[in-house]
Amino acid sequence: MMAFDSSHTPPSRPDDALLARVRDELRAYQRDGTKPDALRLALLDLARDARTKGILPEHLLVILKDAWNGLSEVRGMHDVAEQVRMQQRVVTMCITAYYSV
């Protein structure tokens, strides 16, 4: 029996309005990383949508990282180490959300 290979599964996309909300909350989090509650709620909704559509966690993380890296505010950060730390916290929040729904 062969193991399931998720790389051959064409990924679905989350709802566009939901992705826009997540981008808005990512911007707010990037400005003030001390208040992640609204971002956590947006990521929970994103995780629910992903699970409903059968989006695998690794595909969801690619979508999230694309959204994060696509923000001009993030690309304009001068402290690359802080940018990476923030992205890691966002990824952790997303993974937590995905497995909590």
C-alpha positions as CSV (number, residue, x, y, z in Angstrom):
1,M,0.0,0.0,0.0
2,M,1.3,3.4,-0.9
3,A,1.3,6.3,1.5
4,F,-0.9,9.3,0.7
5,D,1.1,12.0,-1.2
6,S,-0.5,15.4,-0.4
7,S,1.7,17.2,-3.0
8,H,-0.5,15.8,-5.8
9,T,-3.7,17.1,-4.2
10,P,-4.7,20.4,-5.9
11,P,-5.3,22.8,-3.0
12,S,-8.6,24.7,-2.7
13,R,-8.5,28.4,-1.8
14,P,-10.1,30.0,1.2
15,D,-12.8,32.6,0.8
16,D,-11.4,35.9,-0.7
17,A,-13.2,38.0,1.9
18,L,-11.8,35.9,4.7
19,L,-8.2,36.2,3.2
20,A,-8.7,40.0,3.0
21,R,-9.7,40.0,6.7
22,V,-6.6,37.9,7.6
23,R,-4.4,40.3,5.6
24,D,-5.9,43.3,7.5
25,E,-5.3,41.6,10.9
26,L,-1.7,40.7,9.8
27,R,-1.1,44.3,9.1
28,A,-2.5,45.3,12.5
29,Y,-0.4,42.6,14.1
30,Q,2.7,43.8,12.3
31,R,2.2,47.3,13.5
32,D,1.5,46.2,17.1
33,G,2.5,42.6,17.8
34,T,1.4,42.9,21.4
35,K,-2.3,42.6,20.5
36,P,-2.9,39.3,18.6
37,D,-6.5,38.6,19.7
38,A,-8.2,39.8,16.5
39,L,-5.6,38.0,14.4
40,R,-6.2,34.8,16.4
41,L,-10.0,35.1,15.7
42,A,-9.4,35.6,12.0
43,L,-7.1,32.6,11.9
44,L,-9.7,30.5,13.6
45,D,-12.2,31.4,10.9
46,L,-9.6,30.7,8.2
47,A,-8.9,27.3,9.8
48,R,-12.6,26.5,9.9
49,D,-12.9,27.5,6.2
50,A,-9.8,25.4,5.3
51,R,-11.1,22.3,7.1
52,T,-14.5,22.7,5.4
53,K,-12.9,22.9,2.0
54,G,-10.4,20.1,2.7
55,I,-7.4,22.3,2.6
56,L,-4.5,20.5,4.1
57,P,-2.5,22.3,6.9
58,E,0.6,22.5,4.8
59,H,-1.3,24.2,2.0
60,L,-2.9,26.6,4.5
61,L,0.5,27.6,5.8
62,V,1.7,28.3,2.2
63,I,-1.4,30.5,1.7
64,L,-0.7,32.3,5.1
65,K,3.0,32.8,4.4
66,D,2.1,34.2,0.9
67,A,-0.3,36.6,2.5
68,W,2.3,37.6,5.1
69,N,5.2,38.0,2.7
70,G,2.9,39.9,0.3
71,L,2.3,42.8,2.7
72,S,4.3,45.9,1.9
73,E,4.5,46.6,5.6
74,V,6.3,43.4,6.1
75,R,8.6,43.8,3.2
76,G,9.5,47.2,4.5
77,M,10.6,46.0,7.9
78,H,14.2,46.8,8.5
79,D,14.8,44.3,11.2
80,V,14.7,41.0,9.3
81,A,15.1,38.9,12.5
82,E,12.0,40.6,14.0
83,Q,10.2,39.9,10.7
84,V,11.1,36.2,11.0
85,R,10.1,36.0,14.6
86,M,6.7,37.6,13.9
87,Q,6.1,35.3,11.0
88,Q,6.9,32.3,13.2
89,R,4.4,33.5,15.8
90,V,1.8,33.9,13.1
91,V,2.5,30.4,11.8
92,T,2.2,29.0,15.3
93,M,-1.1,30.7,15.8
94,C,-2.4,29.3,12.5
95,I,-1.3,25.7,13.3
96,T,-2.9,26.0,16.8
97,A,-6.1,27.3,15.2
98,Y,-6.2,24.6,12.5
99,Y,-5.9,21.8,15.0
100,S,-8.3,23.4,17.5
101,V,-11.4,23.4,15.2
